[in-house]
Amino acid sequence: MSKSMFEGQTVSPSARMRELKNRSRFSSQARLRAERMKLALDCVYANSAVTVEYGKTAIRVRVADAIIRNRAELRLLEQEWTQSGVAKDQLKGSVVYSFGD
């Protein structure tokens, strides 16, 4: 199993099962896309925790404590992702990129 939002955390078995169930709703291509986004975001943000969260209708890649390391590269990635249907939301100290299958 790839890294998930539960890595390094103590969670209930029901939360882990819910994530596995939600993860199975998406194609392997969509899961691969999320992992690629996670790797790219690890490169452009400094000192941040990047996690993949599987919901019922969308996959979210969350960047906690978002401090931008490379603005030019981030801009290029976001332009490409916007064209392919990825939505960006900014929350308190976090940035969330989400897309459906």
Beta strands, then each sheet from edge to edge (+ up, - down):
strand 1: 45-46
strand 2: 49-54
strand 3: 59-64
strand 4: 67-68
strand 5: 87-91
strand 6: 94-99
sheet 1: 1+ 4-
sheet 2: 2+ 3- 6+ 5-
end
